[in-house]
Amino acid sequence: MIREPYRGAKAMSTTNATDVTRDTTEETTRDKVEYLFLNVGHFLDHFAMLIFATVAALRLSREWSLTYAELIPFATPGFIAFGVCAIPAGWLADKWSREGMMAVFFIGIGIGSVLTGLAQNPLQIAIGLAVVGVFAAIYHPVGLAMVVQGRAKTGLRLAVNGVWGNLGVASAALLTALFIDVSGWRSAFYLTGGAAVITGLCYWWFIRHYPQTAGATKKSGLAKPVVSSNSLRRIFAIILITTAIGGLIFQSTTFALPKVFDERLDSLAATATLNGWYVFLVFAIAAGGQLVVGKLLDHFPVKWIFATVALLQCVLLAAMIQSHNQLALVIATAFMLVVFGQIPINDVLLGRIVSSEWRSRAYALRYLVTFSVMASAVPLIAWIHSGWGFDRLFAVLALAAGCIFIAVLLLPPSHNGNRDNNAV
């Protein structure tokens, strides 16, 4: 009489435990697969936006009889859209569905890339790149909010995601150069577009079979920031300032590096493919900087990590002036390490001070600033290169990195020690 109820309770307990284990396993599997999609999305985002940089530097300047300085301004509409459209993308994600917006992102950049590959003149190139920019704008406010949601420690997770983005930057130069030599520049846009659309359809199938709550309703595991309102305002202002200057440095170095190597590795890079390989190797090695910085951000105060990274940028960008061949390759690798290393810092800071339901819009504002400045960097490169060459550009960027260093010193000190996730 006693055993039967006891066995029933035990069986019920075992069944409940099994259900919980199954639910936890399914959630873990879903998280891993979704994280992979988010990482692939970051790769495609930067890859699609930088195909034209290599095409303009290595092919169109000869095929269309236009100088490099005349061609690259046609990329400006795409980068403007990349920044401006981040705000509505973040708002839609928070109000509608982050997962739905990611599916739109994949398919949209795919269609835009194919349209760009069909272009017959610079104006059509500009229109195609603008379409790519509109949909590419979705990723950073939406994808990054999904990467950090429900997480207490976000530094390494953001850094790994950032490495995928940097590999997209690196692969854009390498694969585009390879396509130029093998099958023409248009194939780079066509194949990228096809891969993005296929990925988007796979992601759409995935979210239909693993549904998630719409919008930003998923609970966050992050602690509320334990800082004063004055400190929050100061941190947010510094994030926006360093974001703007950092965007200028990032865009100028990543966009111009194929042309820098074309001019300065004259004894090392004789073909477009070799040029692409050197750019790829520099970016691939530099991507490791994010992993190191991301790991440090989970254990030490952000302020001193950020200050060190900014100071190294200043010194190494200045060292790039008048450097050529092997020396230029070594210094370029070093400064790209710290340029890429800065990427997760502002995202970690922002993730710590903004609540989950506002996070997509906060990231949207940050990337509106970033990509608006990045759009202005393209004509700036053309103007400086046509008048003074790359030495003057590196001098300007070294000065900009010095401004980041000064701004970072104004961050409030860490208040709860190195182990506090909210410490800055």
C-alpha positions in Angstrom: 0.0 0.0 0.0 2.8 2.3 0.8 5.1 1.3 -2.0 2.7 2.0 -4.9 2.3 5.7 -4.1 6.1 5.8 -3.5 6.9 4.2 -6.8 4.4 6.6 -8.5 6.0 9.6 -7.0 9.4 8.3 -7.9 8.3 7.7 -11.5 6.8 11.1 -11.7 10.0 12.7 -10.4 12.0 10.7 -12.9 9.7 11.7 -15.7 9.9 15.4 -14.7 13.7 15.2 -14.5 13.8 13.6 -17.9 11.6 16.3 -19.4 13.7 19.0 -17.8 16.9 17.4 -19.2 15.3 17.1 -22.6 14.2 20.7 -22.6 17.6 21.8 -21.4 19.3 19.8 -24.1 17.0 21.1 -26.8 17.6 24.7 -25.6 21.4 24.1 -25.6 21.2 22.6 -29.1 19.1 25.5 -30.3 21.5 28.1 -28.8 24.5 26.4 -30.4 22.9 26.2 -33.9 21.6 29.8 -33.6 25.0 31.0 -32.5 26.5 29.4 -35.6 24.0 31.1 -37.8 24.8 34.5 -36.1 28.5 33.9 -36.6 28.0 33.1 -40.3 25.8 36.2 -40.6 28.6 38.3 -39.2 31.0 36.8 -41.8 28.7 37.5 -44.7 27.9 41.0 -43.4 31.5 42.2 -43.7 32.3 40.1 -46.7 29.5 41.5 -48.8 30.3 45.1 -47.8 34.0 44.9 -48.7 33.9 43.0 -52.1 33.9 46.3 -53.9 37.0 47.6 -52.2 39.1 44.9 -53.8 37.2 45.0 -57.1 37.8 48.8 -57.4 41.5 48.5 -56.4 42.5 45.6 -58.6 40.1 45.5 -61.6 37.6 48.2 -62.2 40.2 51.0 -62.2 41.6 49.3 -65.3 38.5 47.9 -66.9 36.4 51.1 -66.6 39.4 53.5 -67.1 38.7 55.3 -63.8 41.2 56.1 -61.1 40.9 54.5 -57.6 40.0 57.9 -56.2 37.2 58.3 -58.8 35.8 54.8 -58.2 35.6 54.4 -54.4 33.1 57.2 -53.7 30.5 55.0 -55.4 30.6 52.8 -52.3 29.5 55.7 -50.2 25.7 55.2 -50.6 26.1 51.6 -49.3 28.0 52.7 -46.2 25.5 55.5 -45.5 22.6 52.9 -45.7 24.7 50.6 -43.5 24.6 53.2 -40.8 21.3 55.0 -41.2 19.2 51.8 -41.5 20.6 50.4 -38.2 18.1 52.4 -36.2 14.9 51.2 -37.9 16.4 47.6 -38.0 16.9 47.7 -34.2 13.5 49.2 -33.5 11.8 46.5 -35.7 13.8 43.7 -34.0 12.7 44.9 -30.5 9.1 45.4 -31.5 8.6 42.5 -33.9 11.2 39.6 -34.0 14.9 39.5 -33.8 14.9 36.1 -35.5 12.6 37.3 -38.3 14.9 40.3 -38.9 17.9 38.0 -39.2 16.1 35.9 -41.9 15.4 39.2 -43.8 19.1 40.2 -43.4 20.4 37.0 -45.1 18.0 37.0 -48.0 18.3 40.8 -48.5 22.1 41.0 -48.8 22.0 38.1 -51.1 19.6 39.8 -53.5 21.6 43.1 -53.3 24.9 41.3 -54.1 23.4 39.7 -57.2 22.1 43.1 -58.3 25.6 44.6 -57.8 27.1 41.9 -59.9 24.8 42.8 -62.8 25.9 46.4 -62.8 27.1 47.8 -66.1 28.3 51.3 -64.9 29.4 53.0 -61.7 25.8 54.4 -61.0 24.4 50.9 -61.1 27.2 49.7 -58.9 26.3 52.4 -56.4 22.6 51.4 -56.4 23.4 47.7 -55.9 25.8 48.5 -53.0 23.1 50.7 -51.5 20.7 47.7 -51.5 23.4 45.6 -49.8 23.9 48.3 -47.2 20.2 48.5 -46.3 20.0 44.9 -45.4 23.6 44.6 -44.1 22.5 47.3 -41.5 20.3 44.7 -39.8 23.1 42.5 -38.5 24.9 44.6 -35.8 21.9 45.9 -33.9 20.0 42.6 -34.1 22.7 39.9 -34.3 24.8 41.3 -31.5 21.8 41.7 -29.2 21.0 38.0 -29.8 24.6 37.1 -29.1 24.6 38.6 -25.6 21.0 38.1 -24.5 20.7 35.9 -21.4 24.5 36.0 -20.8 26.4 37.3 -17.8 29.9 37.1 -19.3 29.8 38.4 -22.9 33.4 39.3 -23.7 34.6 36.1 -25.2 31.3 35.3 -26.8 31.3 38.7 -28.6 35.0 38.2 -29.4 34.4 34.9 -31.1 31.5 36.4 -33.1 33.8 39.3 -34.0 36.5 36.9 -35.3 33.9 35.6 -37.8 33.2 39.2 -38.9 36.9 39.8 -39.3 37.4 36.6 -41.3 34.7 38.0 -43.6 36.8 41.2 -44.0 39.9 39.1 -44.7 38.1 36.7 -47.0 36.6 39.5 -49.0 40.0 40.6 -50.2 41.3 37.1 -50.7 38.4 35.5 -52.5 37.5 38.5 -54.5 41.1 38.7 -55.8 41.0 35.0 -56.6 37.7 35.4 -58.5 39.1 38.3 -60.4 42.0 36.2 -61.6 39.9 33.0 -62.3 36.4 34.0 -63.4 36.0 37.8 -63.3 34.9 40.3 -60.6 31.1 39.7 -61.1 31.3 36.2 -59.9 32.4 37.4 -56.4 29.0 39.2 -56.1 27.0 36.4 -57.7 28.4 33.6 -55.5 28.2 35.7 -52.3 24.5 36.5 -53.1 23.7 32.9 -53.7 25.3 31.8 -50.5 23.5 34.4 -48.5 20.1 33.5 -49.9 20.6 29.8 -49.2 21.8 30.5 -45.6 18.7 32.7 -45.1 16.4 30.0 -46.3 18.1 27.5 -43.9 17.8 29.9 -41.0 14.1 30.6 -41.8 13.5 26.8 -41.7 15.4 26.6 -38.4 13.4 29.3 -36.6 10.1 27.8 -37.9 11.0 24.4 -36.2 12.6 26.0 -33.1 10.3 28.9 -32.4 11.3 31.6 -29.9 9.5 34.5 -28.2 9.1 37.4 -30.6 10.9 40.7 -30.0 13.1 41.1 -26.9 11.1 39.2 -24.3 13.7 36.5 -23.7 14.9 36.9 -20.1 18.4 38.3 -19.6 20.8 36.8 -17.2 22.8 40.0 -16.9 22.9 41.9 -13.7 21.6 45.4 -13.5 24.4 48.0 -13.7 25.5 49.1 -10.3 26.7 52.6 -11.3 25.3 56.1 -10.8 23.2 57.9 -13.5 26.1 60.4 -14.0 28.5 57.5 -14.6 26.1 55.9 -17.0 25.8 59.1 -19.0 29.6 59.5 -19.1 30.1 55.9 -20.1 27.5 56.2 -22.9 29.0 59.5 -24.2 32.5 57.9 -24.3 31.1 54.9 -26.1 29.7 57.1 -28.8 32.9 59.2 -29.1 35.2 56.2 -29.3 32.8 54.4 -31.5 32.9 57.3 -34.0 36.7 57.6 -34.0 37.2 53.8 -34.0 34.8 53.4 -36.9 37.0 55.9 -38.9 40.1 53.9 -38.1 38.6 50.5 -38.8 37.0 51.5 -42.1 40.1 53.4 -43.4 42.4 50.5 -42.6 40.2 47.6 -43.8 39.0 49.4 -46.9 42.3 50.8 -48.0 44.6 47.8 -47.2 44.3 46.1 -50.6 45.4 49.3 -52.2 48.1 50.0 -49.6 49.6 46.6 -50.3 49.2 47.1 -54.1 51.5 50.2 -53.7 53.8 49.1 -50.9 54.4 45.4 -51.4 55.7 45.9 -54.8 58.3 43.2 -54.5 56.0 40.7 -52.7 52.5 41.0 -54.3 52.9 40.8 -58.1 49.3 39.5 -58.8 45.8 40.3 -57.5 45.7 36.8 -55.9 49.0 37.4 -54.0 47.7 40.7 -52.9 44.5 39.1 -51.6 46.5 36.4 -49.8 48.6 39.0 -47.9 45.5 41.0 -47.0 43.8 37.7 -45.9 46.7 36.7 -43.7 47.0 40.1 -42.0 43.2 40.1 -41.2 43.2 36.4 -40.2 46.1 36.9 -37.8 44.6 40.2 -36.5 41.3 38.5 -35.7 43.1 36.7 -32.8 43.3 40.1 -31.2 39.6 40.0 -30.5 39.9 36.7 -28.7 42.6 37.9 -26.4 40.8 41.2 -25.6 37.5 39.4 -25.2 39.0 37.0 -22.7 40.6 39.8 -20.8 37.3 41.8 -20.7 35.6 38.9 -18.8 38.3 39.2 -16.0 39.7 42.7 -15.9 38.4 46.3 -15.9 37.6 47.6 -19.4 39.2 51.0 -18.9 42.8 49.9 -18.8 42.4 47.3 -21.5 40.8 49.9 -23.7 43.5 52.5 -23.0 46.3 50.0 -23.8 44.7 49.1 -27.1 44.2 52.7 -28.1 47.8 53.7 -27.3 49.1 50.8 -29.3 47.0 51.8 -32.3 48.5 55.3 -32.1 52.1 54.1 -32.0 51.7 51.4 -34.8 49.7 53.6 -37.2 52.5 56.2 -36.9 55.1 53.5 -37.5 53.4 52.6 -40.8 54.4 56.0 -42.4 57.2 55.4 -45.0 57.2 51.7 -44.4 57.4 49.3 -47.4 57.6 45.6 -48.3 58.5 43.3 -45.4 58.4 46.1 -42.8 55.0 47.3 -44.0 53.6 43.8 -43.8 54.8 43.3 -40.2 53.6 46.7 -39.0 50.2 46.3 -40.9 49.7 43.0 -39.1 50.5 44.6 -35.7 48.2 47.6 -36.1 45.4 45.5 -37.4 45.7 43.3 -34.3 44.9 46.2 -32.1 42.3 47.7 -34.5 40.4 44.5 -34.5 41.0 44.1 -30.7 39.0 47.2 -30.0 35.9 45.9 -31.7 34.4 43.9 -28.7 35.2 46.6 -26.1 32.4 49.0 -26.8 29.9 46.2 -27.3 30.7 44.7 -23.9 30.4 48.1 -22.3 27.0 48.7 -23.9 25.7 45.3 -23.1 26.5 45.9 -19.4 24.7 49.2 -19.0 21.6 48.6 -21.2 18.7 46.4 -20.4 17.6 43.6 -22.7 14.4 45.1 -24.0 16.3 48.2 -25.2 19.5 46.5 -26.3 18.8 46.2 -30.1 18.0 49.9 -30.2 21.1 50.8 -28.2 23.3 48.7 -30.5 21.5 50.4 -33.4 22.5 53.8 -32.2 26.1 52.7 -31.6 26.3 51.3 -35.1 24.5 54.3 -36.7 27.4 56.4 -35.4 30.0 53.8 -36.4 28.8 53.3 -40.0 27.9 56.9 -40.6 31.6 57.7 -39.8 32.7 54.7 -41.9 30.7 56.1 -44.8 32.6 59.4 -44.5 35.9 57.5 -44.4 35.5 56.3 -48.0 35.6 59.8 -49.6 38.2 60.8 -47.0 40.5 58.0 -48.3 40.0 59.2 -51.9 40.7 62.8 -51.0 43.8 62.1 -48.9 45.2 59.5 -51.3 44.8 61.6 -54.4 46.4 64.7 -52.8 49.1 63.3 -50.4 49.2 59.5 -50.5 48.8 56.9 -47.7 51.5 58.4 -45.5 49.2 61.4 -44.7 46.3 59.0 -44.1 48.3 57.0 -41.5 49.3 60.2 -39.7 45.6 61.3 -39.5 44.6 57.9 -38.1 47.4 57.9 -35.5 46.1 61.2 -34.3 42.6 59.8 -34.2 43.8 56.8 -32.1 45.4 59.3 -29.7 42.0 61.0 -29.2 40.5 57.6 -28.3 43.2 57.1 -25.7 42.4 60.4 -24.1 38.6 59.7 -24.1 39.1 56.3 -22.5 41.0 57.8 -19.6 37.8 59.7 -18.7 35.9 56.4 -18.1 34.9 56.1 -14.4 37.2 53.7 -12.4 36.3 50.1 -11.7 34.2 50.1 -8.6 33.6 46.5 -7.7 36.9 44.8 -8.6 38.0 42.8 -11.6 35.5 40.0 -11.1 32.4 42.2 -11.3 30.8 42.0 -14.7 29.6 45.5 -14.4 33.0 47.0 -13.7 34.4 49.4 -16.3 
